[in-house]
Amino acid sequence: MNQQTEKALLNLEEFCSYLGIGKTKARELLKDPSSTFTFKIGNRYYANKKLLDKWLDRNSGN
């Protein structure tokens, strides 16, 4: 993959790495019905990176 191409969706491992959290907490966040950044494709959950960044800004107190 090209270094300048940024992924739109993060899988579980990428989500964990991006936030610095474990898989259990990541699954909890992704499966939360009030989550505004989660997409389910088939039986897998993904985080939309742009929406995740907005969610982080709102919830981090910045």
N, C-alpha and C positions, 0 to 999 in steps of 0.2 A: 504494500500500500504506500502511496505517495505520502511523504512526511507532511506536506502542506494540506492534505485532505483530512478534514476532521470528521469523525464519525458522528452521525446524528443520534444514534441509539447506542446505549451502553448495555452490554450483557451483565450478568451477575458478577463475574470476576472483575470486569472493568469498573463497574459501579463500586465494588468493594475497594478497589485500588484508588479510585478517584476520591472517595470520601475517607479512606483510611479506616474502614470498619470491617467487621467480620461478616461471614455469610449469613449467620443467623439474624443479626440485626438488619442486614441488607434485605433479606427476604421479608422481614417484618415491615420494613418501609415500603418495599415494592408492592406488597399485597394489601396495604392499607387502603380501604375504599375511598378515603378522603385525599389520597395522593393525587396531585395535579400533574405529575411528571411521568407516571407509569403507563406503559402500553403493554397489552397482552397480545401476543401473536401465537396462536395455537395454545399450547399449555406453558409457554415461557413468558416471563416478565422481562421487560426492558425499560430503561430510563431514557427519556428524551433529554439530551444534554442541555439544550437551550432552556427548556422548562425547569430542569433540575437547578440550573444556575440561578434562575429567577426565584425559585423556591428557597434556595440557600440564602439569597440576598434578603428576602422577606423574613426568614426565620433566624437569621444570625444577628439581627439588631443593627445592621449596617445602614 
